[in-house]
Amino acid sequence: MSADQALQLVSQLLWTSFLISGPILGATLVVGLLISAFQVVTQIQETSLSYVPKLAVAAIVIVVSASWMLGRVTGFAASLFRSIANMN
């Protein structure tokens, strides 16, 4: 395996992981900001108020986009196995 092939695989790995984790992180970020703004306005400093909605939103995003995520990971794994078969 040459250095170019290794860098290509690492690049594909990082891009795939970014695409898979992006929706979950983005949704929890938005919910966290909304909850933080609500806490500042109402001066309620309850820690469970920030964790429970973020966990619920993360679970909903995972359930809704699980098939798409699995397809991306499966596609990456298939391309990885094809590239292993073509190595010198």
Stockholm file with secondary structure:
# STOCKHOLM 1.0

chainA/1-88         MSADQALQLVSQLLWTSFLISGPILGATLVVGLLISAFQVVTQIQETSLSYVPKLAVAAIVIVVSASWMLGRVTGFAASLFRSIANMN
#=GR chainA/1-88 SS CCHHHHHHHHHHHHHHHHHHHHHHHHHHHHHHHHHHHHHHHHTCCCTHHHHHHHHHHHHHHHHHHHHHHHHHHHHHHHHHHHHHHTCC
#=GC SS_cons        CCHHHHHHHHHHHHHHHHHHHHHHHHHHHHHHHHHHHHHHHHTCCCTHHHHHHHHHHHHHHHHHHHHHHHHHHHHHHHHHHHHHHTCC
//
